[in-house]
């Protein structure tokens, strides 16, 4: 018979895993981690099973920072606490493109949890809104030179996910660019006039996993390349959508570090010199 001192509480499991208690409850609700109930209805977990579970999941290829960030996105109620966590991660890693990469992986994991039913639509939307508010506040607080080059940011056609664009804006701001938002559902016919009005030297377009039609995205990339060429703007195609690997015009990016290096090079090409490094 198993003694009670071999069982641990939800809070104990959360501390061992480096996540919040809500994440542990989701694991049990999804059948990933077994538990028993006390007479009072509280969950108790076999320490041996918890250690086996955590050992199993620690062998996955995803970075070890994944679960804590998923927990932070899903469990916090105050966007300012998430903002503080983002700023702390910037101080730890030394660059916003590194933070963007970490958050991007957490968003991908959250999407996977949603597809398996471990995260509800409400939870996913709430987490996305909280993150968007935190990112916008941080980006707005970063200094940018008066004569900084401008970037126009837009989503692929029929793509409603703007978080990738928010992360892109944050990386661009640290690279010394100011930005104008076209956002989602913008007709491509309006991008040319928007580039001309803003005198933007860069057009950045994000496609999420929602944009899985490679044929449609190839056609969009051709049209975006035409628009960028006409207005003398560089073109960056990013996100996890099915963009062509080698578009006729512009560059396809799959990681923020490469994008940041390219953005710095484009800024230098436009004669703006090195970007000022904003404070944390």
FENGI-V542475 format. One record per residue. N is the residue number from 1. RES is the residue in one small letter. PSI is psi in radians with two decimals (none if undefined). OMEGA is omega as a letter, one per 40 degrees, with the letter a starting at -180 (none if undefined). Layout:
N/RES/PSI/OMEGA + N/RES/PSI/OMEGA
This chain:
1/x/2.40/a + 2/x/2.24/i + 3/x/2.64/a + 4/x/-0.48/a + 5/x/-0.07/i + 6/x/-0.01/i + 7/x/2.59/a + 8/x/2.79/a + 9/x/3.01/i + 10/x/-0.74/i + 11/x/-0.67/i + 12/x/-0.77/i + 13/x/-0.74/i + 14/x/-0.75/i + 15/x/-0.71/i + 16/x/-0.66/a + 17/x/-0.28/a + 18/x/0.54/i + 19/x/-3.14/i + 20/x/2.84/a + 21/x/-0.56/a + 22/x/-0.63/i + 23/x/-0.70/i + 24/x/-0.73/i + 25/x/-0.66/i + 26/x/-0.68/i + 27/x/-0.72/a + 28/x/-0.71/i + 29/x/-0.57/i + 30/x/-0.03/i + 31/x/0.25/a + 32/x/-0.49/a + 33/x/2.11/a + 34/x/2.73/i + 35/x/2.91/i + 36/x/2.88/a + 37/x/2.43/i + 38/x/3.04/i + 39/x/-0.50/i + 40/x/0.05/i + 41/x/0.12/a + 42/x/2.54/i + 43/x/2.44/i + 44/x/2.45/a + 45/x/2.43/i + 46/x/2.16/a + 47/x/-0.68/a + 48/x/-0.77/a + 49/x/-0.64/i + 50/x/-0.79/a + 51/x/-0.65/i + 52/x/-0.74/i + 53/x/-0.84/a + 54/x/-0.61/i + 55/x/-0.69/i + 56/x/-0.82/a + 57/x/-0.34/i + 58/x/-0.18/i + 59/x/-0.07/i + 60/x/2.78/a + 61/x/-0.27/a + 62/x/2.63/a + 63/x/2.64/a + 64/x/-0.31/i + 65/x/-0.08/a + 66/x/-0.98/a + 67/x/-0.80/i + 68/x/-0.65/a + 69/x/-0.65/i + 70/x/-0.75/i + 71/x/-0.74/i + 72/x/-0.67/a + 73/x/-0.66/a + 74/x/-0.46/a + 75/x/-0.37/a + 76/x/2.58/i + 77/x/-0.40/a + 78/x/2.06/i + 79/x/-0.46/a + 80/x/-0.50/i + 81/x/-0.62/i + 82/x/-0.66/i + 83/x/-0.76/i + 84/x/-0.68/i + 85/x/-0.72/i + 86/x/-0.75/i + 87/x/-0.68/i + 88/x/-0.70/i + 89/x/-0.62/i + 90/x/-0.72/i + 91/x/-0.63/a + 92/x/-0.76/a + 93/x/-0.43/i + 94/x/0.03/a + 95/x/2.51/i + 96/x/-0.48/i + 97/x/-0.53/i + 98/x/-0.71/i + 99/x/-0.74/i + 100/x/-0.68/i + 101/x/-0.73/i + 102/x/-0.82/a + 103/x/-0.67/i + 104/x/-0.70/i + 105/x/-0.66/i + 106/x/-0.68/i + 107/x/-0.69/i + 108/x/-0.72/i + 109/x/-0.68/i + 110/x/-0.67/i + 111/x/-0.67/i + 112/x/-0.72/i + 113/x/-0.63/i + 114/x/-0.72/a + 115/x/-0.47/i + 116/x/-0.07/a + 117/x/0.03/i + 118/x/-0.31/i + 119/x/2.33/a + 120/x/2.87/i + 121/x/-0.73/i + 122/x/-0.79/a + 123/x/-0.74/a + 124/x/-0.77/a + 125/x/-0.72/i + 126/x/-0.77/i + 127/x/-0.71/a + 128/x/-0.75/a + 129/x/-0.72/i + 130/x/-0.74/i + 131/x/-0.75/a + 132/x/-0.74/a + 133/x/-0.74/i + 134/x/-0.77/a + 135/x/-0.70/a + 136/x/-0.69/i + 137/x/-0.74/i + 138/x/-0.82/a + 139/x/-0.77/i + 140/x/-0.44/a + 141/x/-0.14/a + 142/x/2.31/a + 143/x/2.59/i + 144/x/2.41/a + 145/x/2.62/a + 146/x/-0.67/a + 147/x/0.38/a + 148/x/2.50/i + 149/x/2.70/a + 150/x/2.55/i + 151/x/2.44/i + 152/x/2.21/a + 153/x/2.30/a + 154/x/2.80/i + 155/x/2.73/i + 156/x/2.72/a + 157/x/2.41/i + 158/x/0.27/i + 159/x/2.13/a + 160/x/0.01/a + 161/x/2.05/a + 162/x/-0.05/a + 163/x/-0.66/i + 164/x/-0.63/i + 165/x/-0.65/i + 166/x/-0.72/i + 167/x/-0.67/i + 168/x/-0.76/i + 169/x/-0.70/i + 170/x/-0.77/i + 171/x/-0.73/i + 172/x/-0.69/a + 173/x/-0.73/i + 174/x/-0.47/i + 175/x/0.05/i + 176/x/0.28/i + 177/x/2.54/i + 178/x/2.95/a + 179/x/2.60/i + 180/x/2.45/a + 181/x/2.15/i + 182/x/-0.55/i + 183/x/-2.59/a + 184/x/2.81/i + 185/x/0.52/i + 186/x/2.18/i + 187/x/2.34/a + 188/x/-0.42/i + 189/x/-0.38/a + 190/x/-0.14/a + 191/x/-0.66/i + 192/x/-0.96/i + 193/x/-0.62/i + 194/x/-0.70/i + 195/x/-0.72/a + 196/x/-0.75/a + 197/x/-0.74/a + 198/x/-0.17/a + 199/x/0.72/a + 200/x/2.42/i + 201/x/-0.01/a + 202/x/2.35/i + 203/x/2.03/a + 204/x/2.15/a + 205/x/2.23/a + 206/x/2.42/i + 207/x/2.13/i + 208/x/-3.12/i + 209/x/-0.34/i + 210/x/-0.55/a + 211/x/1.43/a + 212/x/-0.02/a + 213/x/1.76/a + 214/x/-0.61/a + 215/x/-0.79/i + 216/x/-0.73/a + 217/x/-0.54/i + 218/x/-0.72/i + 219/x/-0.70/i + 220/x/-0.72/a + 221/x/-0.68/i + 222/x/-0.79/a + 223/x/-0.72/i + 224/x/-0.67/i + 225/x/-0.71/i + 226/x/-0.80/a + 227/x/-0.79/a + 228/x/-0.74/i + 229/x/-0.79/a + 230/x/-0.64/a + 231/x/0.19/i + 232/x/0.54/a + 233/x/2.55/i + 234/x/2.68/a + 235/x/2.22/i + 236/x/2.22/i + 237/x/2.08/a + 238/x/3.12/a + 239/x/-3.14/a + 240/x/0.11/i + 241/x/3.01/a + 242/x/0.89/i + 243/x/2.69/i + 244/x/2.50/a + 245/x/-0.61/a + 246/x/1.44/i + 247/x/2.74/a + 248/x/-0.63/i + 249/x/2.40/a + 250/x/-3.09/a + 251/x/2.39/i + 252/x/2.23/a + 253/x/2.41/i + 254/x/-0.04/i + 255/x/2.64/a + 256/x/-0.48/i + 257/x/-0.82/i + 258/x/-0.68/i + 259/x/-0.73/a + 260/x/-0.73/i + 261/x/-0.76/i + 262/x/-0.74/i + 263/x/-0.69/i + 264/x/-0.75/a + 265/x/-0.72/i + 266/x/-0.66/i + 267/x/-0.75/i + 268/x/-0.66/i + 269/x/-0.59/i + 270/x/0.02/i + 271/x/0.39/a + 272/x/-0.07/i + 273/x/-2.78/a + 274/x/2.53/i + 275/x/2.49/i + 276/x/2.37/i + 277/x/2.00/a + 278/x/2.81/i + 279/x/2.95/a + 280/x/none/none
